[in-house]
Amino acid sequence: MPFAEVTRMDERRRFVLRVEAGAGMSAACREFGITRRTGRKWVNRARDSGIAGMAELSRAPKRVGNRTPLEVERALLECRSRHAPEWGAKKLVPLVKVETGIEIPLRTADRILKRYGCVHAREPVRETIRFEREEPNQLWQMDFKGIPKSTPYGPFTVLDDAHRFCLRFVPLADRTTETVFSVLWDLFGDYGLPLEILCDNGDCWGPAGYRGPTKLEVLLMLLGVKTTHGRISHPQTQGKVERFHGTARLELGPRLVQPTIEDAKGVYREFANRYNWVRPHEALGFATPGSLYRPSPRKRPDRLPEHDVPEGAVSRAVDHCGRFSFDGIHYRAGKGLAGRRIVIKNDELGPRIHFAGFDLAYLWEA
């Protein structure tokens, strides 16, 4: 696990928490190497917008004296709309000069197009996904803790994202869909259903390059639970569960690895109870996760629901290889859907696969 990256804003939040916890302003400022004026500024900002909402204020000037005149911007944008929306500054600048006589520097034209959202990167860029949630059960994180392969079990963790409440920390004999879902099923019975579960791209919940939902994801869909995957090779996406594992490794030490799975159950249960109800958490204002967490109002059904295909809907059966046929063409829905029926609906981009109320791949992606 890589070292956690600490930003300047993280340090400012730690400073505010230290002051709010009772440390004197002068002592806290000396500890963090800042002036009292700076310290008061961040404490006041935290009290106005909350610690979670603290952010640097924009230093951009309210007025820009040398901004390009609006008629020049309008000439460039109108030229683009008349010709081709995919054209960039290199093509549009000479055209504007020919059509209007207006000369625009190439870099200026490029900035104008970018400012109006008219220029896109050649390579697709994944937008940053914010996984932080404000309320319990909006997002759970789950992962296996890495330990020596010779150990007869693997530590499995499920953590609530909002308040870091440890919902489960148990040793499992294997990582199969059946074993993991059995734990989740009991967990849903104890705490209700989350809206979403975040996990990585390995094991039974969707390895990198896997086409279509896995069997575990399909079972969660039937319960109305969305599955989200972190970016490949970016464990920091699951920072809370990774941090929990780091705390377990630090506080349990050699006790993390036990000779038998039964021995591990007792050790892990004791640690989870201490983590939830005894250990103050700095990010929670030194409250315990258990004092803030509340079970989900979405109760688990007594048995797993079936996927009911609406009357009149266009549906297809998925074979044991995860394939189905539509308009004489074979498509791949994924082996996780083998033996089930999927619904095909026309979306704005064409026919799309749907299952249990979730939007899956378009046919041109399958």
Secondary structure, 3 states (H helix, E strand, C coil): CCCCCCCHHHHHHHHHHHHHCCCCHHHHHHHHCCCHHHHHHHHHHHHHHCHHHCCCCCCCCCCCCCCCCHHHHHHHHHHHHHCCCCCCHHHHHHHHHHHHCCCCCHHHHHHHHHHCCCCCCCCCCCCCCCCCCCCCCCCEEEEECCCCCCCCCEEEEEEECCCCCEEEEEEECCCCHHHHHHHHHHHHHHHCCCCEEEECCCHHHCCCCCCCCCHHHHHHHHCCCEEEECCCCCHHHHHHHHHHHHHHHHHHHHHHCCCCHHHHHHHHHHHHHHHHHCCCEHHHCCECHHHHCCCCCCCCCCCCCCCCCCCCCCEEECCCCCEEEECCEEEECCHHHCCCEEEEEEECCEEEEEECCEEEEECCCC
